[in-house]
Amino acid sequence: MTAPINYRLYKNSEEHNITITPVNQNIPGGDLYVKGVFRLTEGNVGLGDIVFDDNMKEWEYTGMGDLSHREAAEIASFIQNI
């Protein structure tokens, strides 16, 4: 995933539109280095990052309680299946 994508999350019976933005880096030679870090935002509000290991299997949510573990796991699973 190299471009931002929107994800619809239902939290407390309300719909939330979360933007998932990959944090990538261009390296010399023009290649793209995918870091496995995905920034989550809702509108202008930052919700933290989901950070994956090198194999994109294990992940960690760095937010400060904006999302529950279940909600972060839902988004992480979505990212893994793209």
Solvent accessible surface area in square Angstrom, and as a share of the most:
residue,aa,sasa,rsa
1,M,63,0.28
2,T,87,0.51
3,A,61,0.47
4,P,84,0.53
5,I,63,0.32
6,N,109,0.56
7,Y,34,0.13
8,R,137,0.50
9,L,0,0.00
10,Y,130,0.49
11,K,48,0.20
12,N,130,0.67
13,S,119,0.77
14,E,103,0.46
15,E,88,0.39
16,H,36,0.16
17,N,84,0.43
18,I,1,0.01
19,T,39,0.23
20,I,0,0.00
21,T,47,0.27
22,P,12,0.07
23,V,34,0.20
24,N,39,0.20
25,Q,88,0.39
26,N,114,0.58
27,I,69,0.35
28,P,133,0.83
29,G,83,0.80
30,G,67,0.64
31,D,88,0.46
32,L,78,0.39
33,Y,113,0.43
34,V,76,0.44
35,K,85,0.36
36,G,6,0.05
37,V,29,0.17
38,F,6,0.03
39,R,114,0.42
40,L,0,0.00
41,T,34,0.20
42,E,56,0.25
43,G,66,0.64
44,N,160,0.82
45,V,92,0.53
46,G,50,0.48
47,L,12,0.06
48,G,25,0.24
49,D,26,0.14
50,I,0,0.00
51,V,49,0.28
52,F,12,0.05
53,D,57,0.29
54,D,149,0.77
55,N,106,0.55
56,M,65,0.29
57,K,143,0.61
58,E,122,0.55
59,W,65,0.23
60,E,112,0.50
61,Y,40,0.15
62,T,63,0.37
63,G,17,0.16
64,M,177,0.79
65,G,67,0.64
66,D,56,0.29
67,L,12,0.06
68,S,55,0.35
69,H,139,0.62
70,R,146,0.53
71,E,11,0.05
72,A,0,0.00
73,A,33,0.26
74,E,61,0.27
75,I,0,0.00
76,A,0,0.00
77,S,48,0.31
78,F,62,0.26
79,I,7,0.03
80,Q,72,0.32
81,N,120,0.61
82,I,103,0.52
